[in-house]
Amino acid sequence: IDAWLKLGDLHFEREEFEKAAAAYMRAYQVKGVSDGVRREQALYQAANAFFRGGNHAQVFQLRATHDAEFAEGALSPEFLLLEAEANR
C-alpha cells in the first residue's frame, strides 16, 4: 500500500492527476490490509486527485464508496467538503 501511496503522491506533485488517482485507487484496493485508516486515506486522496483533474463525477462516486465502507470514517467531513466543492 505504501508504494502505491508514494507513487500517487509523486504524480500529484507533478499535477498528473489522472495517474495520481489511479495509483491511490490501487492503494485503496490492496487486499489483506487491516489498516482501514490507510485505505480510507487512499480513497480520499484518489477523490481529491479526480477533483483537481476536473473529474467531479468520480468524486461523487468515491464519496458513495466511502460512505458504504467507512460510514463513521475519520475523513467523512473532508469527503463532504470535497463533494461540496465539486458541486460548485
C-alpha positions in Angstrom: 0.0 0.0 0.0 2.9 2.4 0.8 4.4 2.0 -2.7 1.1 2.9 -4.3 0.5 5.9 -2.0 4.0 7.2 -2.7 3.5 6.8 -6.4 0.2 8.7 -6.1 1.9 11.5 -4.2 4.6 11.8 -6.9 2.1 12.1 -9.7 0.0 14.5 -7.6 3.0 16.8 -7.1 3.6 16.7 -10.8 0.0 17.6 -11.4 -0.6 14.3 -13.2 -4.0 14.0 -11.5 -5.3 11.0 -13.5 -2.2 9.0 -12.8 -2.3 10.0 -9.2 -5.9 8.9 -8.8 -5.1 5.6 -10.4 -2.2 5.0 -8.0 -4.3 6.0 -5.0 -7.1 3.6 -6.1 -4.6 0.8 -6.3 -3.5 1.6 -2.8 -7.2 1.5 -1.7 -7.8 -1.8 -3.4 -4.8 -3.6 -1.8 -6.3 -6.7 -0.2 -5.3 -8.0 3.2 -4.5 -4.6 4.6 -6.0 -4.5 8.1 -5.4 -0.8 8.5 -8.7 0.8 7.4 -7.4 4.3 8.1 -4.8 4.0 5.3 -7.3 2.6 2.9 -9.7 5.4 3.7 -6.9 7.9 3.2 -6.0 6.4 -0.2 -9.7 6.6 -1.2 -9.9 10.3 -0.2 -6.6 11.1 -2.0 -8.0 9.5 -5.1 -11.1 11.6 -4.9 -9.0 14.7 -4.4 -6.9 13.9 -7.4 -10.0 13.4 -9.5 -11.3 16.7 -8.2 -8.1 18.5 -9.1 -8.2 16.9 -12.5 -11.8 18.1 -13.1 -13.4 14.7 -13.0 -16.2 15.6 -10.5 -18.3 12.6 -11.3 -15.6 10.4 -9.8 -15.6 12.5 -6.7 -19.3 11.7 -6.2 -18.8 8.0 -6.9 -15.9 7.7 -4.5 -17.9 9.6 -1.8 -20.6 6.9 -2.1 -18.0 4.2 -1.9 -16.5 5.9 1.2 -19.9 6.2 2.9 -20.7 2.5 2.2 -17.4 1.2 3.6 -16.3 3.9 6.1 -19.6 5.3 7.3 -18.0 6.6 10.5 -14.6 7.3 9.0 -12.3 10.0 10.1 -12.3 11.6 6.7 -16.1 11.8 6.4 -16.1 15.6 6.9 -13.3 16.0 4.3 -15.3 14.0 1.8 -18.3 16.2 2.4 -16.3 19.3 1.8 -14.7 17.9 -1.4 -18.2 16.9 -2.7 -19.5 20.4 -1.9 -16.6 22.0 -3.8 -17.3 19.6 -6.8 -20.9 20.7 -6.7 -19.9 24.3 -7.1 
